Amino acid sequence: MNIEKALNATCRACGYLASLFVVMTLIAVLINIVDRIFGSYTAGTNEFASYCVGAAGALGLAYCFGEGKHIRMTLLLNRTQGVLRKAIEVTSLLIAAGISSFMSFYLVKMVVVSALLDDRSTGSDEILLWIPQAPMAFGFLVLSLSLIHALLRELMPAGHTGEQAPYP
């Protein structure tokens, strides 16, 4: 399996995981609604829902980019061609890869520090914080790898890229 296929499969897996986290968010919110109707309380549902939203967002970014569904500067790109278009593509990919890599580095560092310190949530759930932080860090890491891969592919001479990737 080549790197491109592995990266595409990883991005697709991020999409499935993001969907799962969206469903888990829905379940946590429904539990909260039912609790209010019956006057009961389930500890940690608010925190759990917020963890799931963060994970779904980060994993969804990686999936969307991997599938070519990310927001692009198409208004500008459609009006340019040749060297100018390539310069805009490379510049935007470089900036996006830099920001995403910066986020990835510090999110992974946050997970490691939370695990080392045995850091727990201050909410009623008191969960180990590295557990909900890990999917977010993973999503940004996959996004960073995808952006770097797209940047390198954009910089390669035409015809040297091998397979066509889904990135537009």
C-alpha positions in Angstrom: 0.0 0.0 0.0 1.5 3.3 -1.0 1.4 6.5 1.2 -1.4 8.1 -0.8 -3.7 5.2 -0.4 -2.9 4.9 3.3 -3.5 8.7 3.8 -6.8 8.5 1.9 -7.9 5.5 4.0 -7.0 7.3 7.2 -8.9 10.4 6.1 -11.9 8.2 5.3 -11.6 6.6 8.8 -11.6 10.1 10.3 -14.9 10.7 8.6 -16.4 7.6 10.1 -15.1 8.5 13.5 -16.4 12.1 13.1 -19.8 10.6 12.3 -19.7 8.4 15.4 -18.8 11.4 17.6 -21.7 13.4 16.1 -24.1 10.5 17.0 -22.6 10.3 20.5 -23.2 14.1 20.9 -26.8 13.5 19.9 -27.2 10.7 22.4 -25.7 12.9 25.2 -28.0 15.7 24.4 -31.0 13.4 24.3 -30.1 12.0 27.7 -29.9 15.5 29.0 -33.4 16.3 27.5 -34.9 13.1 29.0 -33.3 13.9 32.4 -34.9 17.3 32.4 -38.3 15.9 31.6 -38.1 13.3 34.4 -36.4 15.6 36.8 -33.3 13.5 37.1 -29.6 14.1 36.4 -26.9 12.1 34.6 -23.5 13.4 35.6 -21.1 14.3 32.8 -23.5 14.5 29.8 -22.7 18.2 29.1 -19.0 17.6 29.3 -19.3 14.4 27.2 -21.2 16.2 24.5 -18.6 19.0 24.3 -15.8 16.4 24.1 -17.6 14.8 21.2 -18.2 18.0 19.4 -14.5 18.9 19.5 -13.5 15.4 18.3 -16.1 15.5 15.5 -14.9 18.9 14.3 -11.2 18.0 14.3 -11.8 14.6 12.6 -14.2 16.1 10.2 -11.6 18.6 9.0 -9.2 15.8 8.1 -12.0 13.9 6.3 -13.3 16.9 4.4 -9.8 17.8 3.1 -9.1 14.2 2.2 -12.3 14.0 0.1 -11.7 17.4 -1.5 -14.8 18.9 0.1 -12.9 21.6 2.1 -13.6 25.3 1.6 -11.4 26.7 -1.2 -10.7 30.0 -2.7 -12.6 29.0 -5.8 -13.8 32.5 -6.6 -10.2 33.7 -6.9 -8.8 30.4 -8.3 -11.4 30.2 -11.1 -10.3 33.6 -12.3 -6.6 32.8 -12.5 -4.5 30.4 -14.5 -1.0 29.3 -15.0 1.8 30.5 -12.8 -0.4 32.8 -10.7 -2.9 30.0 -10.0 -0.1 27.7 -9.0 1.4 30.4 -6.7 -1.9 30.9 -5.0 -2.4 27.2 -4.5 1.1 26.7 -3.1 0.8 29.7 -0.9 -2.5 28.8 0.5 -1.4 25.2 1.1 1.8 26.4 2.8 -0.1 28.7 5.1 -2.8 26.0 5.9 -0.1 23.3 6.5 1.8 25.7 8.8 -1.2 26.6 10.9 -2.4 23.0 11.1 1.1 21.7 11.9 1.4 24.3 14.7 -2.0 23.2 16.1 -1.1 19.5 15.7 2.2 20.0 17.6 0.6 21.7 20.5 -2.5 19.4 20.6 -0.2 16.3 20.8 1.9 18.1 23.4 -1.3 18.8 25.4 -2.3 15.2 25.3 1.1 14.0 26.4 1.3 16.5 29.3 -2.3 15.7 30.4 -1.4 12.0 30.4 1.9 12.6 32.3 0.2 14.8 34.9 -2.8 12.5 35.2 -4.9 15.6 34.6 -8.6 15.2 35.2 -11.7 17.2 34.1 -13.0 19.7 36.7 -16.6 18.8 35.7 -18.7 16.2 37.3 -17.3 13.4 35.1 -13.7 13.8 36.3 -12.5 12.0 33.2 -8.8 11.8 32.4 -8.4 14.7 30.0 -6.0 13.0 27.5 -8.9 10.7 26.5 -11.1 13.4 25.0 -8.1 15.4 23.8 -6.6 12.5 21.8 -9.2 12.4 19.0 -8.8 16.1 18.4 -5.0 15.8 18.2 -5.3 12.9 15.9 -7.7 14.8 13.6 -5.4 17.8 13.3 -2.4 15.5 12.8 -4.1 13.7 9.9 -5.2 17.1 8.5 -1.6 18.4 8.7 -0.2 15.3 6.9 -2.9 15.7 4.2 -2.0 19.3 3.7 1.7 18.6 3.6 1.1 15.8 1.1 -1.1 18.1 -1.1 1.6 20.8 -0.9 4.4 18.4 -2.0 2.1 17.0 -4.8 1.5 20.6 -6.0 5.2 21.3 -6.1 6.1 18.1 -8.0 6.4 18.5 -11.8 3.4 17.4 -13.8 3.3 13.6 -14.6 5.6 12.7 -11.6 2.8 12.3 -9.1 1.8 8.7 -9.9 -1.9 8.1 -8.9 -4.4 10.9 -8.9 -5.4 11.9 -5.3 -8.8 13.1 -4.4 -7.6 16.6 -3.5 -8.8 19.1 -6.1 
